[in-house]
Amino acid sequence: MRAVLDRARPLHVAAVGIAVAIAYALLCSALKVDDVDRYWHELGANSFFWDLGHLWMQPLAMLLYRASGGVLGVNHTLEAINIISVAIGCAVFFATLREAGHAVLKSVAAVAFVAVSFNLITLGPTAHIKLMVFPALALALHHAMRWERAEAAGASGLRDMVASAAWSAVGVNLLVSVLPQALLLALFMLIRGARRQGLIKAIRNLLPYALTLAVVGFALLLAAYGMARQTGTTQAQDLLGFTLGGLKEKQALQNWLVSWKEMPLRFAFSLINNFAFLPSLGTLGRAWMWGWLPDVQAVLPSLLGQALLAALVGGLLLAIAVVGARQAPRNREPGLLSPWAFVLGAAAFSYYYNLNDPEHWFQFTLPVTLLALQLRRRWLDVLLLGVALPVLLVVNLAGYGIPKARFALAERQQALQAALGPQGLYIGFAAYPGEPDSSLFDTPGVERFNIDIVQMNETKADVGALLARLDERVAAAFARGGRVLVFRALDDEDWRGPVMQVALAGLPRAKLREHLTARYVMSGPVDAGGFPAYELRPRAADAYKAP
């Protein structure tokens, strides 16, 4: 990286990485966001778990945990891995910008824009280790830019071509969704080379990239299979079974064609949401689109503010796309092909998978920011760094990052535990709604009925079977004298995930409310650990007595 350090001084690069690491460390939260609880248990079990969607992610975290002797404990080890990954990625991105000729202050501001983006703040200051891929992603983009400049200057750029392919292969083995970015980069470079040198020569020049991507990727896959067999942590009988087995569970989450009218809007919103904290705009918008939101008056002020923020970020992204699409074919200067390949590669996977999950969208952050700066339009720089950056800094930190870091988890968990009592029943969802939620609480001894999990894994589309199982759990709780509380599922203003998915699968809120009110006395909302909940009691004629 000598050429980089000639422009990006080592002290500057280190300072950027350290600053990001400190900021993210201060934003760390005790909340077990999304899959964090799973990683806790896996590291606690001191065993490798293999999943082709994130093949080396958990095993590498396990190896790092063992190498450190577990001195930080499970949670802080995972947090350190995540924070260091973001810091390294941001430092590499700063070096990339400096080598591309951008000023120090502009490069620092661009890194701040990346670091403050909503999905990175969501995942970064947690033990959610999906961001282990971030350094590899940044390095693949960094070397792609160097390769592109060398190719435009008539040089081979072989070293950077191979480096970009190798880091992409590493990235794919940490998070498979980055594969389309590597493939589109190869396609774009092939097309450019064919126009300049002819197809045959372009293919010959691209072979080192393709071979490196394939060889390094397959070598890491083979190493994973060998380690899994050696440690007895796979039941696969052969490499093919090991490779394909992990994709089934991941593919089951893919939404694909939910609705032709919804998919473009869902994609646009998710891309905007990658940068901006929009807690209810998307969910309420979808509820309104499906005719399940009869009255928006109560939430109108909040929606208007979020709509203005979405318009700002959406307008910025649209401007980048339009100017970039017009300028790329005419621009003879290098520096647009690589970010466009990474942007469109991320778009290909995200549009196909059609799920607004932070781990499927943060891949846009670096190439979108790089593309905006590479267009070298002053008004676009002002919009990105002079307007959007300070707005997102305030909204994302004040609305999400700081409240989550200061969230009084222990006290709120105790309050929820006391509200439910030792014999209580918690009815709600398991999926993370994107904000601090009671679903993330550790409440030992309290029985939970997670509607989304039961629907997805057990009863499927059989709503009658789901409600029958729910009634059985409620009856058992009443019989032992327990309190029954329903969280989120009956709140008319809460359409965060997975409320919409549950509704589309056959159990809209109105049907659940009709079922519960017909069988039980329902009151509320009541406060339970700082969250609103509805309480169910048996009707007088069906009163249960505790044994």
N, C-alpha and C positions, 0 to 999 in steps of 0.2 A: 504494500500500500504506500510505497515511497512517493509516487506521484501525487497521491492524495495529500500526504503530510507536507509536501512542499507548499501547498496552498492552505490546507487546514492544519495549523500547527498542532503538534501532539498535545500541548497544554490545553488548547481550545477544545480539541476532541474529548480529552479526559474530563475537562470542566463541564461540558455538555452532558456527558454520561453521568457524572456524579450529581449534577444538579437534578436531573430527571430521577435518579435513584432516590435522592433525599426527598423530593416532592412526593413521589409515590409511596415511600416508606411512611411519610406523615399521613397519607390518606388510607393507610391500611385499616381494615375493619375486621372485627371478630366474626362477622356474619359469614356463614358458609354458603357462598353464592353458587347456585346451579349445581355443578358436579363436584364441588369441593368436598362434600361429605364422603363421596365415593373414593376420592383420592386419599382422604384421611384413613379410611378403613384399609385401602390397598397397601399403603406404606406401613400402616400399623401391623398388617399381616406379614410384612417382610417377604413379599412374594411378587413375582412379575405377573402382569396382566397384559395380554396382547390383543390389540384391536387394530385392524388394518386402516381404519379411518385416522388413527393417531398411533401408528405402529410403535415407534420408539419413544413416545412421549412419557408414558408412565415408567417403562423400564429404565430410561435414562434418569428420570427423577429418582428412582429407587437406587440406581448406582451412585448418584451424587449424594443421596442421603446416607448410604453405607460408607462412602468415602469420607464423609464429614464426621463419621462416628455418631451421627444423630445428635450432635452437641446442641443444635438449635431446636430440637424437637420436630415433630412431624409438621405442624402448622407453619412454624417460622422457616423451616427448610423450603417448603413449597412456596411461601411468600417470597423468600429470597431468590429462588429460581425465577419466579415470574418478574420480579422487580428488576433484577439484573438483566434479564432478557430484554425488557423494554428499554432499559438504559443503554445497552449495547446497540440495539437497533437504532435508537435515536442518535447515538454518537456516530454510527456509520452513515446515517442519513445526512447528518451535518457535514461529514467529510464529502459525501456525494455532491451536495449543493455547492460546497466551496470549490471542488474540482470543476464543477460546471460553470464556474465564474461568478457565482452570486456572492454578494458582500457578506461580511461576518454578521452584522446585525440582522440583515434579511434572513440569513440562514438560521440564526438563533430564533427569530420570530417564527419561521416555518417549522422548526422543531417544536416550539411551544404549541403551535396549531395542531401538530400531530399528537403531542402528549396530552393535550386537553380534550381531544376528540372523545365523544361519549363512550363508545364501545371500548376504547383503551382504558378509560377511567373505570369502566364497569369491570373489566377483567384484570387489569394490571395490579392494583393494590390489594390483591386477594391471593388465596392459595389455589386459584383456578389456573392450572399450568398450561392452558392452551397457547399462551403467548411464548412458550419455548421456541416456537417457529419464527418469532419476530427477527432475531439476528440473521438467521439464514435467509429470510425473505429480503431483508435490507441489503445483505451482501450480494444476493443474486441480482437485485436491481442495480446495485452499485457497479458490479462488474459488467452488467449488460450495457450500462451507459458508457463505460470505458471501451467496451468492444465496439459499440456503435460509432464512437468518435474515431477509433482506430480504423475501422472499415471505411468511414467517410474520407479519411485522410489517405487512403490507399495502402495502409499497413494491414498486416494479417490480424492483429488483435487476438492471436491464438491463445495466449495465456489467460486473458480475461474471458474469452469465449468458454474455455474449459472451466474456469473458476465459476462463472455464472451457472453453467450446467451442473457442476458439482454441488454448489450450494442449493440449487433448486431441487436436486435429488435428495439432499439432506432434509430440506423443507417438506418435501412430499412424504418422507418417512416420519415426520413429526405431525403433519396435518395434510391429508391427502387432497384437500380442496384447493391447494395452491398449484396442483399439476397443470390445469389449463393455462396458467400464466406462463409457465415454462414452454408449453407447446406452442402457444400463440407467438411468443418471442421468436422461436425457431421459424415459424411460418412467415412472419413479417420480414425477418432477415433473409429468408430464402427468396421472397418476392423481390425485395430490394436488390439482392445480389443478381437475380435472374435478369432484371431490367438493365443492370449495368454490365454484366459479364456473360450473360447467357445462362440457361437453366443448368446445363451439365456442370459447368464450372461452379455455379452457385451451390449445387448439391454437394460437389466434392469439398468445397470450402466449409460447408455446414456439417460434414460428417463428424469432426471431432466433438462438436456440441452434442449431436444425437447419441454418439457412442458413450460419451462421458455421462450423460443423463441416464442412459440405459444401464451402463455398467455399475455406476455408483449406486443407483437406485436398487438394482437387483442384488448387488453385494450386501447392502444393508438389509434387504428383505431376507436373503439367505442367512445372514448372521443372526437375525432375529429368530428365524425358524430353528437354527442350530442351538441357540441359547435356550429357546423354549423347550426343545426336546431334551436337552441336557439337564435342565432344571425341573423337568416334569411339570411344566406350567401350560401345556397345551394338550388337548385331546385329539387334535388333528392327526390323521394317519399319514398324510403326505403334504408336500409343499403346496399343492393346489388347494387342498382342504383348508390349510392354514391361511392361505391368501384370501380365499373367497368367504370363509366362514365369518370373518369379522365385519363383512360388508352388509350382511343380512339385517342385523339390528339397526345399523345406521340408515340403510335404505328405507326401513319401515317408517322413519320419521319424515321422509321426503313428501312434500305436499303436491308438487307439480301442478296439475291442472285442477285447482280448486274452482276457479271461475275465470273465463276468458276476460270478463270485464274487470275482475279484481286484480289479476296478476300484474299488469303494468303499474297500477296504483300501488300495489303491495311492494313491488320492486322499488319504485320511486320513493315511497315513504321509508322503507328500510335503509336505503342509501342515505337519505337525509338524516335519519335516526342514528346512523353510524357516527355522525359528527355532532348532533344536537340532542339534548335531553328533552324528549317529548313524551311525558309520562302517560297521557291519555288521548292525545290527538288521533293516533292511529287506531287504537282500540274502539274509541267512540265513533270514529269515522266509519269503521267497518260495521259496527252495530247499526248505525244509521243507514248504511248502504243496503244492509240485509233487512231493513224494516223492523228492527228490534229495539229501536230507541225512540219511543214516542214523544219525548220532551227533552230538549236540550237546554232549556232556559236556566236550569240550576247550575249547569257547568259552562254556560256561555262565556263568562269573563275569562276563565282559564283557557278555554278553547281558542278564544281570539288571540290571547297572548302567544300560545303555542303556534297558532296558524301564522302569525307574523314572523316568528322565529323560523318556522319551516319555509316560509316564503323567502326569507333572507338566504338561508342555506341552499334551498332549492334553486333560487335564482343564480347563486354563485356557481353551483354545480352545472346548471344549464349553460351558463356563460362559458365555463371551462370547456364543456363538451362541444358547443357550437364553434367557438373560436379555434379549438383544437382540431376539430374535424375539417374546418376550412383551411387551416394553416398547414396541416401535416402533409397533404399531397404537394403543396407548392414550396414548402420549406426545404432548402438544400442543406441547411445547417443541421448537424446531428443533435439528438437530444429529445426528440418527440416520439420516436418509434418505440423505444423501450418502455416509457411510462404508459403509452397507449396499449402496448401488448399486455402489461400487467393489469391495467384497468379493465380491458375487455376480457381477459382471462378470468378475473374475479367476477365480472358480470355474468359470464357464461355459467359458472358453477352456481352462483347465487340465484340466478333466474330459474335454473333447472331445479335446484333444491327447494326454493320457494319457502324458506323458513327464516323469520326474522330473529335469528340467534346471533349474538355478538361474535361468536367464533367464525361465522360465515361472512362477516362484513368488514372486519378490521383490515382485511387484505387490501381494501380500497385506499386506505388512509395515506400510505406513503406515495403510491404512484399518482393519485389524484393531486396531492399537494405538489409533487415534483412537476407534473404536467402543467399545472397552473403557473408555476414560476418559469418553466421553460418556454412558455408562450411569450414571455418578456413584453407584456403589455402593462404599462404603468397603472392604468385604471383597474386592471385585474389584480395587481399586487396590492393596491389600496383597498379594494373590496375584500380580498382574502385576509390580509394582515392588519389593515387599519380599521376595518369594520367588523368582519366576522370573528376574528381572533378575540378582541376584547369582549364581544357579546358572549361568545361561547365560554370564555374564561369565567365570566360572572355566572352565567346560567348553569353550566355543567358543574362547576364547583359549589356554588351556593345552593343549587337545587338538588344535587345528587352526591357529589364527591365528599364534601365536608359533613353533611348530615349523616351519611353512611359511616364515615370514620368516627363520628361522635356518638353513634347509636349505642344506647345503654343496653347492650344485649343481655348481660347477666340479670339486671333488674327487671327487664321486660319478660325474660323467660320465667323468672320466679313469679311474677304477677300473673302470667298466663297459666302456669302450673297451679297457682292458688285458685284462679278463677274456675278451672276445670275440676280440680280436686283429684284425689288419687283414683277414683273410680270413673272419671269422666270419659266422654267420647268427643273427639275433635273431628268434625266433618268439614272437608274443604278440598284443597288441591295440593299436589306435591310440586308441580312445576313452578319455577321461579318467575315471578311476574315482572321482574326488572327493577324492583325497589325493595327495601327492607320489608319483610313480610313474616307473619307467624308461621308460614310453611317452613321457614328456615330454622325455626327454634328447636332446640333439643329439650324435649319434655319426657324424661324417662318415666315409664309406668303408665302414661296416658295413651289410650288406644286411639288410633287414627283411622278414619275412613277417607281415603283420597279418591275422590270421584274420578279424576282423570286417569289414574293408574288402573283402577278397577275396570273402567270402560275400555281402555286401550289393551290391557293384558288379559282380562278375564271374560267380561260379558260382551265385548265388541259392540255390535249394533243392537243387541237385545236390551232395550231400555227397561223392559219389564223385569228382566233378571237382575239388572243393576239396582233398581228400586227395591226389589225383594230382598236383596242382600243388605241394602241400607236399612230396611225395616228390621231385619234380624239383628243387626248391630245395635240399633236404637233400643229394641226391646231388651237386649242383653244388658245394656247400660242402665236402663230403667230398673231392671230386676235387681241389679246390684247396688242401686241407690245412687248412681252416678249422674252427673250433670251433662247434658248434651248441648253443644254449641256448634252453630253452622257459621263458618267463616267464608266471606267473599261470594259464595255461590248464590246468595239471595240479595246482594247489594246491587240495586238498579244502576248505580253510577260506576260500577267497577266492571270494565270489559277487558281488563288486562289478561294476558295469557294465563291459563289455557281456557278461559271462559268461552271464547268464540269456537275453539276447536271442539269442546264438549258439546256446545249447542249444535254445531254443524253435524256432529256424529249422532244426533237424535235426542239430546236432552237440553233444550233451551231452558233458561231460567224460569219462564212462566210455567212450564210443565213441572219442574221440580217444586216450585212454590205451591202449585195446585195439589200435588201429591202430598206434601208435608202438611199443608193446612187442613186437608181432608182427614188426616189421621192424628194430628197432634195439636196441642195448644202452642201457638208460636208467638213469641213476644220479642221486642227489641227494636232497634239495635241496642245492645248492652256493651259496656266496655270490658274487654278481656285482654289484659296485658297491653293496653294502649291501642287495641284494634277493635273495630265494631264487629259484633257477632249477634246472631239471632239464636234465642234459646228455645228449645223444644221441651214440652212437658206432656205427660200422658193425659188424655182426657179422663174426666172423673170416672166414667164407666169402665175404663180400661186401666185404671191405676195399678201400678206395679208395687209390690212390697219387696223391700230388700230382704234377702234371706238372713 
